[in-house]
Amino acid sequence: MTLETLHEHFLQCESVCTDTRNISDNCMFFALKGGNFNGNKFARDAIKKGAAFAIIDEPEFKINDQYIIVDDVLSALQNLALFHRKYLNIPIISLTGSNGKTTTKELINAVLSKTYKTTATIGNLNNHIGVPLTLLSMDNTTEIGIVEMGANHQKEIEFLTNIALPDYGLITNFGKAHLEGFGGFQGVIKGKSELYEHLKVNQKTIFVNQNDELQLKQVGEYNHTEIFGYKTELLESQPYIALSYKHQTIKTHLTGSYNYDNVCIAIALGEHFNISTKAIIEGIESYIPNNNCSQIVEQNGHQIILDAYNANPSSMHAALSNFDQLHNKNKVVILGDMFELGKTAQEEHQHISDYANSLNFQRLIFVGENFYDIPYRHNNSFYFKSFEDFGKDFANFNFESQSFLIKGSRGMALERTLDLI
């Protein structure tokens, strides 16, 4: 079957699905494979549950014309997404970075959706499967697409940009994330900058922070560059950040001064697409984090900064610094392991433990094998090898009216701490 014919079938469907547990009527099911599963085996179940078509790559699973055979299901998904992106021919904004991608994407969407029909990446579906699914979720009513791109090794962003073909792009920052896959911090810079290279080759627009010297150096003397950050000023970060913009005050629901740059990005995109000042402010002020990312939770007399969505040395350091500056009393820090740091894991976890102990916190708790195995554990801190060990001891801390910072990598699932508090 040709890609054009596959796309015609896709246009007859309501959506795309890759999991038979989430089948919707008249969807197109892609029978993806993984290390421990073969989607071809679930194709029949998908059709029974209401899928219009099942895309498979093993002929023995074909029963009738609803089963479409391709050479490779994943490649078919990606190629269809590229074809559909060209078919729609709408402006696509792509963003990547070490920290703040999802928050920035949500802020941009909150602003642009005030005027345009937007479609943005759901959650953090930002990889070689998530980006195609995002593109295929757009239809002829979509006026602007917003595509988040994640990566943990070089050439991945390059691959994703060749599917999304962005017209606009930005990098939130370069940080110490996925050091193992990228081969160190310089590898992070090189890998993330693949977005810039794609935009430059195709003469598309780059948005860059005036205060980020590393990014300014990577962009260089490129004509299609829009500098942002000079029209605003950070006014407050206790506990939510507020900033001045065109003689008005924007009051956000975001904690942490590190989110200031993310707000500035959303303002810059809003201005580029001629969103009114009033709508830009309304969009930013309407955004309330609810994905364990820079989220403030009030529970049982405690104020909790829940940042359990992701963590790396750069974001961990920034979160600790911000929490230290808050005027709150009785501050407790609960940190979980940071993953994908490779050979630097022990060094980076030791650094974070040392830095946290240099600040003014009432209690420090570290959870996970990486923190537990550092060479030097501070006497006034608590170290637990697992979340289960931490949970068993939690009641012994007798917390009363505390301010908590909870942060760790996604795999640590530290949001489980809320069940203990």
C-alpha positions in Angstrom: 0.0 0.0 0.0 1.3 3.4 -0.9 1.8 6.2 1.7 -0.9 8.3 -0.1 -3.4 5.5 0.2 -2.6 4.9 3.8 -3.1 8.6 4.5 -6.5 8.4 2.8 -7.5 5.6 5.1 -6.1 7.7 8.1 -8.3 10.7 7.1 -11.4 8.4 7.4 -10.4 7.7 11.1 -11.1 9.7 14.2 -7.8 9.1 15.8 -4.6 7.0 16.1 -4.0 4.4 18.8 -1.1 2.2 19.8 -2.5 0.5 22.9 -5.6 -1.8 22.8 -6.4 -0.7 26.3 -7.3 2.7 24.9 -9.0 1.9 21.7 -11.6 4.4 20.6 -14.3 3.9 17.9 -13.1 4.4 14.3 -9.4 4.8 15.2 -6.4 3.5 13.3 -4.4 1.1 15.4 -0.6 0.8 14.9 0.7 -2.6 16.1 4.0 -1.4 17.5 6.6 -3.8 18.9 8.7 -3.6 22.0 11.2 -5.6 23.9 8.4 -7.6 25.6 5.4 -7.3 23.3 4.3 -7.7 19.7 1.5 -5.4 18.7 0.6 -7.6 15.8 -0.8 -10.1 18.3 -3.3 -7.5 19.6 -4.5 -6.3 16.1 -7.6 -8.6 16.2 -8.5 -7.3 19.6 -8.2 -3.7 18.4 -10.6 -4.3 15.5 -13.1 -6.1 17.8 -13.0 -3.0 20.1 -13.8 -0.6 17.3 -10.7 0.2 15.4 -11.3 0.9 11.7 -7.9 -0.3 10.6 -5.0 -2.2 12.1 -1.5 -1.5 10.7 0.6 -4.7 11.0 3.9 -5.9 9.6 3.4 -9.7 10.0 1.2 -11.1 7.3 0.0 -14.1 9.3 -2.1 -11.7 11.4 -4.1 -10.4 8.4 -7.7 -11.4 8.5 -9.5 -9.1 6.1 -9.0 -5.7 4.5 -9.2 -3.9 7.8 -5.7 -5.2 8.4 -3.1 -3.2 6.4 0.3 -4.8 6.0 3.4 -2.5 5.9 7.1 -3.3 6.0 7.6 -1.9 9.5 4.8 -0.5 11.7 7.0 2.1 13.5 8.4 3.4 10.2 4.9 3.6 8.8 3.7 5.6 11.8 6.6 8.1 11.4 6.3 8.3 7.6 2.6 8.9 7.8 3.1 11.7 10.4 5.6 13.4 8.0 3.1 13.0 5.1 0.3 14.4 7.2 2.4 17.3 8.4 3.1 18.3 4.7 -0.5 17.7 3.9 -1.7 20.2 6.6 1.0 22.7 5.8 0.5 24.7 9.0 3.0 26.6 11.2 4.8 24.1 13.5 6.6 25.3 16.7 9.2 22.8 18.0 11.0 23.1 21.3 13.5 21.0 23.2 15.9 21.6 26.1 17.3 20.0 29.2 14.7 21.5 31.7 11.3 23.1 31.4 10.2 21.7 28.1 6.7 20.6 29.2 6.0 23.7 31.2 7.1 26.0 28.4 5.1 24.0 25.9 2.0 24.4 28.1 2.6 28.1 28.5 3.0 28.6 24.8 -0.2 26.7 24.2 -2.1 28.7 26.8 -1.1 31.9 25.1 -1.6 31.0 21.4 -4.8 29.2 22.0 -6.3 32.5 23.1 -6.5 33.4 19.4 -5.7 30.3 17.4 -6.9 26.7 17.3 -3.8 25.0 18.5 -2.7 21.3 18.9 0.1 20.6 21.3 2.0 17.6 22.6 0.0 15.8 25.3 2.0 15.4 28.5 5.6 14.4 27.5 4.9 12.3 24.4 8.0 13.8 22.9 10.0 10.9 21.5 10.2 8.9 18.2 6.6 7.7 18.9 5.2 10.7 20.7 6.1 13.2 18.0 4.4 11.3 15.2 1.3 10.8 17.4 1.3 14.6 18.1 1.4 15.4 14.4 -1.3 12.9 13.6 -3.6 14.4 16.3 -3.7 17.6 14.2 -6.5 18.1 11.7 -7.7 20.7 9.2 -9.0 22.8 12.0 -5.6 23.1 13.6 -4.0 26.5 12.9 -0.7 26.1 14.8 1.0 23.0 16.0 3.3 22.9 19.1 5.6 19.9 19.2 7.8 19.1 22.2 10.9 17.1 21.4 12.9 15.0 23.9 16.2 13.3 23.4 18.7 11.3 25.4 21.4 10.9 22.7 22.8 12.7 19.7 21.0 12.6 16.3 17.6 12.1 18.0 16.5 15.7 17.7 17.8 15.7 14.1 15.5 12.7 13.4 12.5 14.3 15.1 12.9 17.6 13.2 12.9 15.7 9.9 9.5 14.4 10.8 8.0 17.6 12.3 9.7 20.0 9.8 9.3 23.0 12.3 8.9 26.5 11.1 9.9 27.9 14.5 12.1 26.5 17.2 13.6 27.2 20.6 15.7 25.5 23.2 14.8 26.2 26.8 18.3 25.6 28.1 21.3 23.3 28.1 21.7 21.4 31.3 23.2 18.3 32.8 20.5 15.9 31.6 21.0 12.4 30.0 24.7 12.8 30.3 25.2 9.1 29.7 23.5 9.0 26.3 24.9 12.4 25.1 28.4 11.7 26.3 28.8 14.6 28.6 27.6 18.2 28.8 29.2 19.2 25.5 27.3 16.3 23.9 24.1 17.8 25.4 24.8 21.1 23.7 25.6 19.4 20.4 22.6 17.1 20.5 20.0 19.8 21.5 21.4 22.2 18.9 20.4 19.8 16.1 17.1 21.8 16.3 19.0 25.0 15.5 20.9 23.3 12.6 17.6 22.1 11.0 16.1 25.6 11.3 19.2 27.3 9.9 19.4 24.9 6.9 15.8 25.5 6.1 15.9 29.3 6.8 13.3 29.1 9.6 12.9 31.2 12.7 14.9 30.6 16.0 13.8 32.2 19.3 16.7 32.6 21.7 17.0 34.0 25.3 19.1 37.2 25.4 20.6 36.1 28.8 21.7 32.6 27.7 25.3 33.0 26.4 25.6 29.4 25.4 22.5 29.5 23.2 23.5 32.9 21.7 26.9 31.3 20.8 25.2 28.3 19.2 22.8 30.4 17.1 25.6 32.8 16.0 25.0 35.3 13.3 21.8 33.9 11.9 19.4 36.3 10.2 16.1 34.6 11.2 16.6 35.0 15.0 14.2 36.6 17.4 15.8 37.6 20.8 13.5 37.5 23.8 13.7 38.4 27.5 14.3 42.2 27.3 10.7 43.3 27.5 10.0 41.8 31.0 11.3 42.0 34.5 11.0 39.4 37.3 9.2 41.1 40.2 8.5 38.3 42.7 9.1 34.6 43.3 7.5 34.1 46.7 6.1 31.5 46.2 4.7 32.2 42.7 6.6 34.2 40.2 5.3 37.6 39.0 6.8 39.8 36.3 6.2 43.1 34.7 5.3 43.3 31.0 4.3 46.4 29.2 3.7 48.3 32.4 1.4 45.5 33.7 2.0 42.7 36.2 1.6 39.1 35.3 0.9 36.9 38.3 1.6 33.2 37.5 0.8 30.0 39.2 4.4 28.8 38.8 6.9 28.5 41.5 10.7 29.0 41.0 12.5 31.9 39.4 13.8 29.4 36.9 10.3 29.5 35.3 10.8 33.2 34.5 12.5 32.4 31.2 9.8 29.9 30.3 7.2 32.6 30.7 9.3 35.0 28.5 9.3 32.4 25.8 5.5 32.2 25.8 5.3 36.0 25.6 7.7 36.1 22.7 5.7 33.6 20.7 2.5 35.4 21.6 3.9 38.7 20.2 5.2 37.0 17.1 1.7 35.6 16.3 0.1 39.0 17.1 -1.7 37.9 20.3 -3.0 41.0 22.1 -1.2 42.0 25.4 -4.4 41.3 27.3 -4.7 37.8 25.8 -1.0 37.0 26.5 -1.4 38.0 30.2 -4.7 36.0 30.5 -3.1 33.0 28.9 -0.1 32.9 31.2 -2.2 33.6 34.3 -4.6 30.9 33.4 -2.0 28.1 33.3 -2.0 26.0 36.5 0.6 23.2 36.6 -1.0 19.8 37.4 1.6 17.3 36.2 3.9 17.1 39.3 6.0 19.8 37.7 6.6 23.0 39.7 3.2 22.3 41.3 2.3 23.8 44.7 0.0 21.5 46.8 -1.6 22.4 50.1 -2.2 19.3 52.2 -2.8 18.7 55.9 -1.4 22.0 56.9 1.7 21.7 54.8 2.8 23.6 51.7 4.4 21.3 49.2 6.4 22.1 46.1 5.9 19.0 44.0 8.5 18.7 41.3 8.6 14.9 40.8 8.1 15.1 37.0 11.9 14.9 36.2 15.3 15.8 37.6 18.9 16.2 36.6 21.8 18.0 38.3 21.0 21.4 36.7 17.3 21.4 37.6 18.0 20.0 41.1 20.5 22.7 41.8 18.0 25.4 40.6 15.1 23.9 42.7 17.2 23.9 45.8 18.5 27.4 45.3 14.9 28.6 44.8 13.6 26.8 47.8 16.4 28.2 50.0 15.3 31.8 49.0 11.7 31.3 49.9 10.6 33.0 53.2 8.9 29.8 54.4 9.8 28.4 57.8 10.4 24.8 58.7 11.6 23.8 55.2 12.0 20.1 54.5 13.7 18.7 51.3 13.0 15.3 50.0 15.2 14.4 46.9 15.1 11.3 44.8 17.8 9.8 42.5 18.7 11.4 39.2 18.9 8.9 36.3 20.9 8.5 33.1 24.0 10.2 34.4 26.4 7.5 33.4 29.9 7.6 34.9 29.2 11.0 36.5 26.3 9.7 38.6 28.2 9.3 41.9 29.9 12.7 41.5 26.7 14.5 40.7 24.7 13.0 43.5 27.5 13.8 45.9 27.5 17.4 44.7 23.8 17.8 45.2 24.0 16.3 48.7 26.8 18.7 49.5 25.0 21.7 48.0 21.7 20.9 49.8 23.6 20.6 53.1 25.2 24.0 52.6 21.8 25.7 52.6 19.4 26.5 55.4 16.9 23.6 55.6 15.4 22.1 58.7 15.6 18.6 57.4 17.1 16.8 54.3 16.0 13.4 53.1 17.6 11.6 50.2 15.9 8.6 48.6 17.4 6.1 46.2 20.5 3.9 45.6 22.5 6.7 44.0 22.2 9.0 47.0 22.5 6.1 49.4 25.9 5.1 47.8 27.6 8.4 47.7 31.1 8.4 49.4 30.2 11.0 52.0 26.9 11.2 53.8 26.2 14.2 56.0 25.4 13.4 59.6 22.4 15.8 59.7 20.7 14.2 56.7 18.7 11.0 56.2 19.5 8.6 53.4 17.2 5.8 52.3 18.1 3.1 49.7 14.6 2.8 48.4 11.2 4.6 48.6 9.9 1.6 50.5 12.5 2.1 53.2 11.7 5.8 53.3 8.0 5.0 53.6 8.5 2.7 56.6 10.3 5.4 58.5 8.2 8.4 57.5 5.9 8.4 60.5 8.9 8.7 62.8 9.7 12.2 61.5 6.5 13.8 63.1 6.2 16.6 60.5 4.0 19.5 61.6 3.2 22.5 59.4 6.2 22.1 57.2 7.1 23.4 53.8 8.3 20.6 51.5 10.3 20.5 48.3 9.9 17.1 46.7 12.0 16.5 43.6 13.4 13.4 41.8 13.5 11.7 38.4 10.3 10.3 37.0 11.3 6.8 37.7 11.4 7.5 41.4 7.7 8.5 41.4 8.2 10.7 44.5 4.6 12.0 44.2 3.9 8.9 46.3 5.2 10.9 49.2 1.8 12.8 49.2 0.2 9.6 50.4 2.5 9.7 53.4 2.1 13.3 54.4 
